[in-house]
Amino acid sequence: MTDTRTHLLTVGRGLAAQRGFTAVGLQELLKAAAVPKGSFYHYFPSKEAYGCALLESFVKGYKADLTQTLDNTALSAKDRLLAYFSDWRLKQCSSRSEDRCLVVKLSAEVADLSPGMSAILQDGVGAIVAKLASALRQGVSDGSIGPTDDPEALATTLYQIWLGASLMASLARDGSPFDVAMAATERLIRRP
């Protein structure tokens, strides 16, 4: 078995993705992980510290996953962007809650709950938007994406469109909002 700290983060990621952070009590986490309470406090001084570690682990893994899409230089910049958003849709529509994005699930919940957790999410989102902006600049340069005056603003807009689509897909319990988001994305990056 992996080390206890990693195991607690893995089990907690699944629970938080399914039910949210505040809805998962410490006893439920410990029972699901089959870990005694003392072990939890050996690694995390509080539930908030655990939440910060959980989000740091998620953001680190998410950044590593970008090598498959936004960092894949074998594809044109346009194809990298579309692959990233296609992967987003696939994960958000997955029947496995642990495949879904914790930024989507927890952003509103932790914004007022924990400045530390909120800062980790904000930094993670900032890194993703920076990668999107870089891909947009590369796409303008390689001709696969239409010109844009402000790649950072367009990257932010695209991210916000997809974040909204994720919330709407959760409400609708289907992937149709992602169809709208993909169509908007393709319009916004289209060459004239």
Summary of the structure (lengths in Angstrom):
residues: 192
radius of gyration: 18.1
end to end distance: 54.1
largest distance: 61.3
contacts: 571
relative contact order: 0.12
helix: 76%
strand: 0%
